[in-house]
Amino acid sequence: QHAADNVLKSMRRGITRRTTENLISTIRKSVPDIALRTTLIVGYPNETEADIEELVQFIKDVKFDRLGVFTYSQEDDTTAYGLGDPIPEEEKERRKEYVMEVQRAISLEKNESRIGSKARAVIERVEDGNLVGRTEWDAPEIDNEVFISNVKGVRPGDFVTIKITDATEYDLYGEIISTN
């Protein structure tokens, strides 16, 4: 949920940035085409601007396939409750937008790198005459969608193989090459 060691220690995560980076490296070596996603918290009570910069550098180094960011909110009965909630909401939102702007560029780069490749997708719905689904790398209602020109005989729930023809930061576009 963070990368700065002092924030991770305060959160009592029991892990360091280096340990996380080593784990991610091991996973990617074992499963080269894996898509990694994570969620992060910004605005933690003792988080500094330097911690945000460290988090951003971590994101740039690791290049998660999918990433979400939440702002800290003080919750009863948590270990952080006693730290209060000293960071103003506006600052938390600024940090969140900063992190997401970095991730947008990474997401676009990763999506564009898939143009021309094949992927398995499940069709979820028909919208404006097109099929809308998600690839094997994407969680429902959270991650990328893939838009496919409608093909007769393909319905929601069907699995197809597509060729990715275009990409934006958070969506893919493709054409069906197989309906098996």
N, C-alpha and C positions, 0 to 999 in steps of 0.2 A: 504493500500500500504506500510505500515511499522508498527512497533510495539513500537518503542522508542517514548515516549511521546514528547520529545523536537523536534523530526523530524516531528511527526504528527502535532504538533502545528505550526511549520514553514510551513508545507504544507497546513495549514488551513483546516484540515480534520474535525475539530469539534468533535473529538472522542479521547478517550484514550485507552491505551492497556487494562486496566481493563474493560472498557465498552465493548470493542470488545470481550474479553474472556467471559464476562457474557452473551452477546448476543449469542455467539457460543454455550455455555452451554445450554441456553434456547432452541435453535434450536434443538440441539442433543437430549435433553430430550423429546421434542415434536415429533420429527421424528427420531427415533433411527437408522434407516438404511439409513439416508441421506448421500450423498456424498458432501462434501464441497470443493470448489476450490476457489483460490484467485490468484491474481497477486501482486507482490511486486516490488518496485523500490529500487535499491541500487546505491550508489554513489551520493546521494543527496548532494548539496553543503555543508551543515553543518553537515553531518553525520560523526560520529567518529567511531573509532574501537570499542569502548564500545557500541555504538548504534548497530553495526553489531552483536556483541555478544548477546545483548538483543533481537534482531530480531531472531537470531538462537535459543535462548532459547524459545522464543515464538513459533516458528515453532515446536520445539521438544515437547512443552507442548500441543499445539493444535492438532498437527498431521493432517494437511489437507490431504484430499484424493488426491487432485491434486493441483499443485502449479507451477506458472510460475514466472520468474524473468526477469526484464528489467533493463538496466542501465539508469541512468539519462542522459537526453540530454537537454541542455538549449534551450528553445523555446520562441520566441517573444510573448509578450502580456500575459505572465503567471505571477503569483504572485512571483514565484521563480526567474524570469529573473534577477532581481537586485542583486541576491546573486552570480551571476557569475557561473563559471563551474570549480572550483578549483581542483577537484579530477581528477588525470590523468586517461585516458582510461584504461591503464593496471591495475590500482588499482580497477577500477570499475569492470573489467572483473574478477579479482581475487576474489572480493567479491561475484560476481554473481556465480562463480564456487563453492565457499565455501558453499553458501546457497543451491545450487542445489545438492551438495554432501550430505548434511544433508537430503534434501528431497528425494533423491534416496533411502536412507536406510528406510525412513518412507514409501515410496511408495512400496518398496519390502515387508516390513512387512505387510502392509495393503493388498496387492495383495495375498500374501501367506496365509493370514488368510481366504481368500475366497475359497481356494482349498477345493473341496468337496461340496461346496454350489451350489445352482441353481441360475440362473440369466436369465432375459429376454435380448435378443440381437436382433439387426437388422442387416441383412446381407447387406454389402455395395459393395462387389466385390468378384470376384474369382481371386486368385493369386497362381500360381504354384500348381494348383490342390487342393488348400484349399479354404475354405470360409473365408472371413475376414469381421468382423463386429465390432460392439461396443455394450457395455452393456448400460443399462439404466442410469448408473452413469457417462457416458463419452460423452463429446462434440465431434462433428465431427471435424476431422483434427487437433485436439488439444491434446486430451487425449489418454488413453490406446486404443489398438485394441485388439480384441479377435480372435484368429486363431482356426479354426474348420476344422477337416478333412472333405473333401467334401462329401456331402450327395446328392444323386440324387434327383431331384425334388425341391431342395431349390435354390432360385435365389436371386440376389440382390433386396432389397426392402422387402423381407420376414422377418417376426418376428418369432423367435424361442425361445424355452427355452433350456438352456444349463446347463450342469454340468461342473463346472470349475475343470480342471484336473491338471493344472500346472500354474506357474506364474513367471514372471521376474519383474524387476523394473517397466517397463512401458507397459507390455503386459500380456494378459491372454491367456490360451489355454483351449479349452473345447471340449465337444462332445454334439451333439444335443440329447435331451431326449424327445422333443416334438416339433412339427411344427405347433402348433395352434396359 
